């Protein structure tokens, strides 16, 4: 069974996390819920991919494959968490946009076009994708620009909140640095801008390999098997 990607603000359904996939036990595919302590439950049956959930669990944006289509065809749908009703999201493009994350400060889902999606996950390839924000109430989308790598790389756990609303701490590779270097900074989701705070030379680590203590003005990170701590300016 394949777990969902984490988002800047990970939501849940009645305290349980969601993922999509097929259980080997009963060969049933769909969106599942579970809390890690009890047997997972099939929340809705079907073939789904790339679910993103709102913080309050009211909405899930997800790609759905409809049976009988040749070649395989996916469509973007919204599922209402309380009653599991599905609402199609119209698209003017041949391929649907992929749900990436729920962005609380906008109260909208971030979407990315499918083309070169895997390339965007690599730190060494420029992200030239097209992004949109989806309003679950109107089901309308609007194109948005900015820096999205912190969200794309949040695959294991949510980004660490900063003390400012809508801001998170993130680590990105320094461009063209040789040997590798890492930039630690604030990621502002209101305008999707990355604000560098500290460049750490000669090491490479991700947002999930560090912890920021804003009160003490320090960053603690793991690099090459060592735990290191530096002062923030």
HELIX and SHEET records of a PDB file:
HELIX    1   1 UNK A  117  UNK A  120  1                                   4    
HELIX    2   2 UNK A  149  UNK A  152  1                                   4    
HELIX    3   3 UNK A  207  UNK A  209  5                                   3    
SHEET    1   A 4 UNK A   2  UNK A   3  0                                        
SHEET    2   A 4 UNK A  17  UNK A  22 -1                                        
SHEET    3   A 4 UNK A  29  UNK A  34 -1                                        
SHEET    4   A 4 UNK A  41  UNK A  45 -1                                        
SHEET    1   B 4 UNK A  47  UNK A  53  0                                        
SHEET    2   B 4 UNK A  59  UNK A  65 -1                                        
SHEET    3   B 4 UNK A  74  UNK A  80 -1                                        
SHEET    4   B 4 UNK A  86  UNK A  88 -1                                        
SHEET    1   C 4 UNK A  98  UNK A 103  0                                        
SHEET    2   C 4 UNK A 108  UNK A 112 -1                                        
SHEET    3   C 4 UNK A 131  UNK A 134 -1                                        
SHEET    4   C 4 UNK A 141  UNK A 144 -1                                        
SHEET    1   D 4 UNK A 160  UNK A 161  0                                        
SHEET    2   D 4 UNK A 167  UNK A 173 -1                                        
SHEET    3   D 4 UNK A 181  UNK A 188 -1                                        
SHEET    4   D 4 UNK A 193  UNK A 201 -1                                        
SHEET    1   E 3 UNK A 210  UNK A 213  0                                        
SHEET    2   E 3 UNK A 218  UNK A 223 -1                                        
SHEET    3   E 3 UNK A 226  UNK A 231 -1                                        
END                                                                             
